[in-house]
Amino acid sequence: MQNNYQIRRPSLYVVGTPIGNLLDFTMRAKLTLNYVDCILAEDTRKSRILLDFYQIKTDIRPFHNWNEKKNAGIIAEKIKTNNLAYALITDAGMPQISDPGFLLVKKCIEKTIDVISVPGPSALTAAASLSDLPLNRFVFEGFLSRRKDKLMKELANLEDETRGMIFFEAPHRILGFLECSQKVFGSDRYIIVARELTKTFETCYRGTVKDVESYLKKSPKECKGEFTIIVSGREGHPDSSIELERWLNILLMHMDLKNARSVLKEFGVFRRNLIYDSTLKKG
């Protein structure tokens, strides 16, 4: 079989690995990892499970966020000088998609080393395939900030985005993400939260941000595993000051200015800065 599969040298193979189900591993990926000179792995202990399952005996070395900056140039130089073939893998999915790899790929390209993709599973595309939202165009944001204040700012920058938005989130931060999303996008914004994709307990929650957050708050056992989140984009931009003024006047017939401002934000229709300017004039 080795004679039928040629490894190019010098080269770096960027290889996709399963995101949960070990059977989601292509024959090409298996052959590549078998016949390269070395495998660079984000976490050698986790990757060893995959390699042992497929009886891959290739030498494996750690390559992660903590040593990428230091080692990327050294590794690229070694590949070039010794005419080697290396493979880059991460714990799950495709390298560079919210994972290490950028600096090594950049250094290899600078040294005219062939960089070859061996595509595989990705939580990004897996979640998109389950979406009942139109995602022919979307924005991928990956993991946002862990700090609540920065998270709010990052989400606020996406407030007027009309395309679907895809995020990754960790289990201990999922409720915080949904809370902030509700404040920025409004409680009625449609959202899809995919959990444990390709694994035994794969689950997909669909509904408004408010409904999904409420359900997960009541079901702490389901706040485990990795999450991929799809938030629908804003529908249209009726930002006319005349239209906003009309709605504001109607609301002020039934409530004070502060509550009217809150209701307009909950609508998720008008831009927040426009709401602020209009209510400021009324104040």
C-alpha positions as CSV (number, residue, x, y, z in Angstrom):
1,M,0.0,0.0,0.0
2,Q,2.9,2.3,0.7
3,N,4.0,2.2,-3.0
4,N,0.6,3.5,-4.0
5,Y,0.7,6.5,-1.7
6,Q,3.4,8.9,-2.3
7,I,4.5,11.4,0.4
8,R,6.0,14.6,-0.9
9,R,9.2,16.1,0.6
10,P,10.0,18.6,2.0
11,S,6.4,19.1,3.2
12,L,4.0,19.8,5.9
13,Y,0.7,17.9,5.9
14,V,-2.2,19.7,7.7
15,V,-4.4,16.8,8.7
16,G,-8.0,16.8,10.0
17,T,-8.8,14.4,12.9
18,P,-12.1,13.3,14.4
19,I,-14.0,15.8,16.6
20,G,-15.5,13.0,18.8
21,N,-16.1,9.8,16.8
22,L,-12.9,7.9,16.0
23,L,-14.6,6.4,13.0
24,D,-14.7,9.9,11.3
25,F,-11.1,9.5,10.0
26,T,-10.3,9.3,6.3
27,M,-8.2,6.7,4.7
28,R,-6.0,9.4,3.2
29,A,-5.4,10.9,6.7
30,K,-4.5,7.4,8.1
31,L,-2.0,6.8,5.2
32,T,-0.5,10.2,5.6
33,L,0.1,9.8,9.3
34,N,1.6,6.4,8.7
35,Y,4.2,7.5,6.2
36,V,5.3,11.0,7.3
37,D,8.5,11.3,9.2
38,C,7.0,12.9,12.3
39,I,3.6,14.0,13.7
40,L,3.2,17.3,15.5
41,A,0.3,17.1,17.9
42,E,-1.5,19.6,20.1
43,D,-1.7,17.1,23.0
44,T,0.3,13.9,22.5
45,R,-1.7,12.1,25.1
46,K,-5.1,12.7,23.4
47,S,-3.7,12.1,19.9
48,R,-2.2,8.8,21.1
49,I,-5.7,7.4,21.5
50,L,-6.4,8.0,17.8
51,L,-3.0,6.7,16.7
52,D,-3.3,3.6,18.8
53,F,-6.8,2.9,17.5
54,Y,-5.5,3.0,13.9
55,Q,-2.1,1.3,14.8
56,I,-0.1,4.3,13.6
57,K,3.5,4.0,14.9
58,T,5.0,7.3,13.6
59,D,7.0,9.4,16.0
60,I,4.9,12.0,17.7
61,R,6.0,15.3,19.3
62,P,4.1,18.1,21.0
63,F,3.2,21.3,19.2
64,H,0.8,23.7,20.8
65,N,0.0,27.3,21.6
66,W,2.7,27.5,24.3
67,N,5.6,26.4,22.1
68,E,4.4,27.4,18.6
69,K,6.0,30.8,18.5
70,K,9.3,29.4,19.7
71,N,9.5,26.2,17.6
72,A,7.7,27.1,14.3
73,G,10.8,28.5,12.6
74,I,13.1,25.7,14.0
75,I,10.8,23.0,12.7
76,A,10.4,24.5,9.3
77,E,14.1,24.8,9.0
78,K,14.5,21.2,10.0
79,I,11.9,20.0,7.4
80,K,13.7,22.0,4.7
81,T,17.3,21.1,5.5
82,N,16.7,17.4,6.0
83,N,14.0,17.0,3.2
84,L,11.4,15.7,5.6
85,A,7.7,15.3,5.7
86,Y,5.8,16.4,8.8
87,A,2.1,16.1,9.7
88,L,0.3,18.6,11.9
89,I,-2.8,17.5,13.9
90,T,-4.8,18.9,16.8
91,D,-6.9,17.4,19.5
92,A,-10.0,17.5,17.2
93,G,-10.9,18.9,13.8
94,M,-8.7,20.9,11.4
95,P,-5.6,22.7,12.5
96,Q,-5.8,26.5,12.4
97,I,-9.6,26.5,13.0
98,S,-9.4,27.9,16.5
99,D,-6.3,25.7,17.0
100,P,-2.5,26.0,16.6
101,G,-0.9,25.9,13.2
102,F,-0.8,29.4,11.7
103,L,2.8,30.2,12.5
104,L,4.1,26.9,11.4
105,V,2.3,27.1,8.1
106,K,3.5,30.6,7.6
107,K,7.2,29.6,8.2
108,C,6.9,26.6,5.9
109,I,5.5,28.8,3.1
110,E,8.3,31.3,3.6
111,K,10.8,28.5,3.1
112,T,9.0,27.2,0.0
113,I,8.0,24.0,1.8
114,D,4.9,22.4,0.3
115,V,2.0,22.8,2.7
116,I,-0.7,20.1,1.9
117,S,-4.2,19.9,3.3
118,V,-5.7,16.5,4.2
119,P,-9.3,17.6,5.0
120,G,-11.3,16.1,7.8
121,P,-14.1,16.7,10.3
122,S,-14.8,20.2,11.7
123,A,-17.3,21.3,14.3
124,L,-17.9,24.4,12.2
125,T,-19.1,22.5,9.1
126,A,-20.8,19.8,11.2
127,A,-23.0,22.4,13.0
128,A,-23.7,24.3,9.8
129,S,-25.0,21.0,8.2
130,L,-27.6,20.8,11.0
131,S,-28.7,24.4,10.7
132,D,-32.3,25.3,9.7
133,L,-30.9,28.8,9.0
134,P,-29.6,29.8,5.5
135,L,-25.8,29.7,5.8
136,N,-24.7,30.2,2.2
137,R,-22.9,33.2,3.7
138,F,-21.9,33.3,7.4
139,V,-19.3,34.7,9.8
140,F,-17.1,32.5,11.9
141,E,-15.9,34.0,15.2
142,G,-14.6,30.9,17.0
143,F,-14.0,31.4,20.7
144,L,-14.6,34.9,22.0
145,S,-13.1,36.5,25.1
146,R,-13.4,34.8,28.5
147,R,-13.9,38.1,30.2
148,K,-17.5,39.2,30.4
149,D,-16.8,42.9,29.6
150,K,-14.7,42.0,26.5
151,L,-17.3,39.4,25.5
152,M,-20.0,42.0,25.5
153,K,-18.0,44.3,23.4
154,E,-17.1,41.6,20.9
155,L,-20.8,40.6,20.6
156,A,-21.8,44.3,20.3
157,N,-19.5,44.6,17.3
158,L,-21.7,42.0,15.6
159,E,-25.0,43.5,16.6
160,D,-25.8,44.6,13.0
161,E,-24.4,41.6,11.2
162,T,-27.0,40.2,8.8
163,R,-25.2,36.9,8.1
164,G,-25.5,33.9,10.4
165,M,-22.7,33.9,13.0
166,I,-20.9,30.8,14.3
167,F,-19.1,30.6,17.6
168,F,-17.3,27.9,19.7
169,E,-17.8,27.9,23.5
170,A,-16.6,25.8,26.4
171,P,-19.1,24.1,28.8
172,H,-18.3,26.3,31.8
173,R,-18.9,29.5,29.8
174,I,-22.0,28.5,27.7
175,L,-24.6,30.1,30.0
176,G,-22.5,33.3,30.3
177,F,-22.3,33.4,26.5
178,L,-26.1,33.0,26.1
179,E,-26.7,35.7,28.8
180,C,-24.6,38.2,27.0
181,S,-26.1,37.2,23.6
182,Q,-29.5,37.9,24.9
183,K,-28.5,41.4,26.1
184,V,-26.9,42.3,22.7
185,F,-29.1,40.5,20.2
186,G,-32.4,40.5,22.1
187,S,-34.2,37.6,23.7
188,D,-36.1,36.7,20.5
189,R,-33.1,36.2,18.3
190,Y,-33.1,32.6,16.8
191,I,-30.2,30.5,17.9
192,I,-28.9,26.9,17.4
193,V,-26.7,25.4,20.1
194,A,-25.0,22.1,19.1
195,R,-23.4,20.0,21.8
196,E,-21.0,17.0,21.6
197,L,-21.1,16.8,17.9
198,T,-20.5,13.3,16.4
199,K,-20.4,11.8,19.9
200,T,-22.9,9.5,21.6
201,F,-24.8,12.3,23.4
202,E,-24.9,14.7,20.4
203,T,-27.7,17.2,21.0
204,C,-29.0,20.3,19.1
205,Y,-31.1,23.0,20.8
206,R,-33.1,25.3,18.6
207,G,-35.2,28.3,19.6
208,T,-34.9,31.9,20.8
209,V,-31.8,32.9,22.9
210,K,-34.1,33.2,25.9
211,D,-35.7,29.8,25.5
212,V,-32.4,28.0,25.0
213,E,-30.7,29.7,27.9
214,S,-33.7,29.0,30.2
215,Y,-33.7,25.3,29.2
216,L,-29.9,24.9,29.8
217,K,-30.2,26.7,33.2
218,K,-32.7,24.1,34.3
219,S,-30.6,21.3,32.9
220,P,-27.1,21.7,34.3
221,K,-26.1,18.1,33.2
222,E,-26.6,19.2,29.6
223,C,-24.1,22.1,30.0
224,K,-21.2,19.6,29.5
225,G,-19.1,19.0,26.4
226,E,-18.0,21.4,23.7
227,F,-20.5,23.7,22.1
228,T,-20.9,25.2,18.6
229,I,-23.4,28.0,18.4
230,I,-25.1,29.5,15.4
231,V,-26.8,32.9,15.9
232,S,-29.2,34.2,13.2
233,G,-28.2,37.5,11.6
234,R,-30.3,40.6,11.9
235,E,-33.2,40.7,9.5
236,G,-33.1,44.0,7.6
237,H,-32.1,47.4,8.8
238,P,-35.2,49.6,9.5
239,D,-33.0,52.2,11.0
240,S,-35.0,55.2,9.9
241,S,-35.2,57.7,12.7
242,I,-38.8,58.4,11.6
243,E,-39.8,54.8,12.2
244,L,-37.9,54.6,15.5
245,E,-39.6,57.9,16.6
246,R,-43.0,56.4,15.8
247,W,-42.4,53.4,18.0
248,L,-40.9,55.4,20.8
249,N,-43.9,57.7,20.9
250,I,-46.2,54.7,21.1
251,L,-44.3,53.1,23.9
252,L,-44.1,56.4,25.9
253,M,-47.9,56.4,26.0
254,H,-47.6,53.3,28.2
255,M,-44.3,53.5,30.1
256,D,-41.5,55.8,31.1
257,L,-38.4,56.6,28.9
258,K,-36.1,54.0,30.6
259,N,-38.5,51.1,30.0
260,A,-39.3,52.3,26.5
261,R,-35.5,52.2,25.8
262,S,-35.3,48.7,27.1
263,V,-38.3,47.5,25.0
264,L,-36.7,48.9,21.9
265,K,-33.5,47.1,22.6
266,E,-35.5,43.8,23.1
267,F,-37.1,44.3,19.7
268,G,-33.6,43.6,18.2
269,V,-34.6,45.7,15.1
270,F,-33.1,49.1,15.6
271,R,-29.4,49.8,16.2
272,R,-28.6,50.5,19.8
273,N,-26.7,53.7,19.1
274,L,-29.8,55.0,17.2
275,I,-32.0,54.1,20.2
276,Y,-29.7,55.8,22.5
277,D,-29.6,59.0,20.5
278,S,-33.4,59.1,20.1
279,T,-34.1,58.5,23.7
280,L,-31.5,61.0,24.7
281,K,-33.3,63.7,22.8
282,K,-36.5,62.8,24.6
283,G,-34.8,63.0,28.0
